[in-house]
């Protein structure tokens, strides 16, 4: 998926095989959905070499989820804006959510998975110790906008920090630049990932849309440095090394 995945495992009883299974799952998702691999199922679909009905079951599941967010966002989240299928605005968060569930099923009571800034935490980081999740400032490398303490939380970020203006407004076909970064918190990483992507594509209209998403909250940073959040989440401004965003 073109990024680095980090597993932070705090449960000493978790069998090694469970981690291997979760890693195998992520490699399978990459082989299925990558837009960079010629052999991926998504690229075979785009070339007309395969039908969705002939694909693995997870392909239909992902595109059904994508269709739901597309309708919910009035089309700002799109898998077809350039004429080809591209579910990457949702599939990374979805794959991490599934990998986390695999670890939990295998007995993990405390872990975090970070895939390119999309993070899923389960349980506490330690006895009485929540995970600390930093929201990196997209305009000031190495600084956090806020540090949020939580357990059992999904956090997804989209914006210009790592890859520049790569999210396109599907109605104009032009990269969206009004928002430098959007971080979405909530119970499910697939939706948090897709909501963050849709919000960047929306630009200035994203705040009013995000405050209507039940069970999800967000931080938004405009290109001019204006900072807004949809609720007064516990946090603080801090000038500290960004690191991988969790502790």
CORKAPE-V220659 format. One line per field, one symbol per residue. burial: b if it has 9 or more other C-alpha atoms within 8 Angstrom, else e. A space follows every 10 residues. Layout:
burial->???
This chain:
burial->eeeeeeeeeb beebeeebbe bbbebbeebb bbbbbeeeeb bbbbbbeeeb eeeebeeebb ebbeebbebb eebebbbbbe beeebbbbbb bbbbbbbebb ebbbebebbb bbbbbebbbb bbbbbeeeeb bbbbbbbbee ebbbbbbbbb bbbbbbbbbb beeebbbbbb eebebbbbbb bbbbbbbbbb bbbbbbbbbb bbbeebbebb beeeebbbbb bbbeeeeebb eeeeeeebee ebeebee
